[in-house]
Amino acid sequence: MKILIVSGFLGAGKTTFIKEMAKKANRDFAVMENEYGEVPIDGGLLSQDQLNIWELTEGCICCSTKTDFASSVLTIANTLDPDYLIVEPTGVGVLSNVIRNIQQIAYERISLLSPVTVVDAYAFSRCLAEYGDIFADQIRCAGTIVISKRPWTSPGDAASFVSRLRELNSTAEILTDHYTLQDPDWWELLLRKDFGGTLLPPPHKESADLDHLGLSGTALPAGSHLIAFLEDLIRGKYGEVCRAKGVIRTDACRLRFDVVGERYFITGCSEDMDSRSVFIGRELKKNLLRKLLLPGFIPRPEPMRPPYFRGMEIHPALRRLNI
């Protein structure tokens, strides 16, 4: 999992930037929102774009809640298993501290990309005067600076503002054209630039061009819901799945499933087995799979009833469960 921090002072437009990234970059995202307050707002706006949102509202991830922050990052890596985690700190967060907290938990499965800072050009002078330490830190620690909310009256106007940014950060890429005008290649580069600025190779594709998704903590209310899910799976609702297997926790017991092509099998299993599931195929609809199988995302679907079942084989020992 690669982590991209999208920083910026209050009102700079971080959430709008992330929404645009979700549209332009064809990647598997999860988003961690650190809203400073009791009522989360931006997470709801992002969830409308079918993104996986993880919200932290108790304090700032750069300081008081860093233990919870680290735990949340590891939980996202182990349960949602996204390719990319976009971290949006609160607008009054100290970017250098957020970077330091992530670096403490980074290892071969979790790596940090070059951070992005969104700057409201209209509010630049006020923010620098009133919140100098925090605001300057967000600019100094950025690998890419995106200027928002200001049309330029002339090339000299843009150059003058860039020179002010260069006083704080002499090496960052500074985007003066609005980010909505950038083509997909520009967004792709944001997701391939490591923390040191080195360009990473494009994502590796298997020889058969197959994608995969592994989930931990998978659960459904009952065996009938598992049957309904597997029927949808083999019909293509979640992408072109050629192989799937795992253990699902239900209210009554744990059930093991196995999918090969258009056939699936359901058996019982030990209650000690971890509830994990793996899906392999093309164009997997990962967010839909997460939202159905990971508790707390969306309401469960109604179970399907005969005669719609077409690929089911249930172990005789499970007949007593009436699934």
C-alpha positions, -999 to +999 in steps of 0.1 A: +000+000+000+014+034-010+004+065+010-001+099-005-005+128+018-027+156+005-020+186+028-032+222+028-044+249+051-081+252+061-102+259+030-075+253+005-095+227-014-079+194-004-112+174-006-121+188-040-086+179-052-090+143-039-124+140-057-108+151-089-079+126-084-105+098-080-120+107-113-087+111-133-066+083-118-079+048-125-065+034-092-078+016-061-081+042-034-090+044+002-091+079+019-082+087+055-099+119+066-086+137+097-113+163+104-106+185+134-140+185+151-168+163+163-189+164+132-173+149+100-183+167+068-157+160+041-159+122+045-196+123+034-187+143+004-160+119-007-182+088+000-205+101-027-178+092-052-178+056-040-145+060-021-136+041+010-135+067+038-118+062+071-125+092+094-105+103+125-121+132+143-106+131+177-076+154+176-049+158+150-030+129+135+003+149+136+003+150+174-021+137+201-036+108+182-006+095+165-009+060+181-045+057+169-034+070+135-007+044+131-031+017+142-057+029+117-032+029+088-022-007+097-058-017+099-066-002+065-036-021+050-047-054+065-084-052+059-092-030+030-060-038+012-061-008-012-033-001-037-033+035-024-042+053+008-048+090+005-043+108+038-059+142+042-047+158+074-066+185+091-059+220+077-041+230+108-019+198+109+019+200+108+028+181+077+064+172+088+049+155+119+024+135+098+053+124+075+073+114+106+045+093+120+040+074+088+077+068+083+077+051+118+053+024+105+066+021+069+079-012+058+080-032+025+042-033+023+036+003+033+055+031+016+052+069+015+049+088-017+060+124-023+035+147-005+011+171-022+002+205-007-028+225-020-023+262-016-051+288-018-033+317-036-059+342-025-053+334+012-015+329+010-004+362+026-030+360+054-021+323+062+016+331+062+011+361+085-013+345+110-003+308+110+033+311+098+048+280+113+021+256+103+015+270+069+052+273+060+058+237+071+031+225+048+048+242+019+084+233+028+076+195+031+057+192-001+071+174-032+043+189-053+025+222-047-008+227-063-022+263-066-059+265-063-086+293-064-068+319-084-069+327-121-037+345-133-040+379-150-007+374-168+023+351-170+042+376-148+014+374-121+019+336-119+057+339-119+056+364-091+035+341-069+058+311-078+088+331-066+071+336-032+066+298-029+103+292-040+114+312-009+099+284+012+105+254-011+132+255-038+127+220-052+090+211-053+071+208-085+047+238-086+016+235-107+002+269-117-024+257-142-055+244-125-053+207-117-086+200-135-069+208-168-042+181-162-044+149-182-044+114-166-006+111-171+000+139-146-022+123-120-004+090-127+030+106-119+017+118-085+011+081-076+045+070-089+068+095-072+083+081-040+091+102-010+126+111-022+112+122-056+123+091-076+099+079-102+087+044-095+080+019-123+044+015-135+023-010-115+033-046-124+007-066-143+006-104-141+012-122-174-025-130-176-034-094-167-053-106-136-061-084-107-066-096-071-081-084-038-076-099-003-099-089+025-097-096+063-127-097+086-152-106+059-187-112+072-224-115+061-255-118+083-264-154+073-257-183+050-285-172+027-267-139+022-236-158+012-255-177-014-270-144-028-235-129-029-220-159-047-248-159-073-241-123-080-204-130-081-206-157-108-230-135-128-204-107-130-217-081-106-183-077-090-162-080-122-149-109-142-140-132-113-123-164-123-113-176-088-124-168-053-122-185-019-124-176+017-141-178+051-172-157+059-183-150+094-221-152+099-243-147+129-246-185+132-212-198+122-183-195+099-187-208+063-160-215+038-167-208+001-148-217-031-156-203-065-142-217-098-156-203-130-194-204-128-196-229-099-192-224-062-191-246-031-200-239+005-188-259+035-186-255+072-153-248+089-137-244+123-147-213+143-110-207+148-104-200+112-097-163+103-125-147+082-105-138+051-114-138+014-094-136-018-107-127-053-088-130-086-100-118-120-102-089-144-118-055-137-126-064-101-151-040-085-131-038-053-151-011-036-183-030-040-167-061-026-154-042+004-187-025+011-206-058+010-182-080+030-166-057+055-191-048+083-203-013+087-201+000+051-237-003+037-269-023+045-268-059+035-288-071+005-318-093+008-309-129+003-319-145-030-344-174-032-348-204-055-352-208-085-324-183-091-295-204-078-276-219-106-240-228-095-245-239-059-232-270-042-237-271-004-221-297+018-248-320+033-236-311+068-249-276+063-285-285+054-295-282+091-285-245+089-313-238+064-291-217+042 
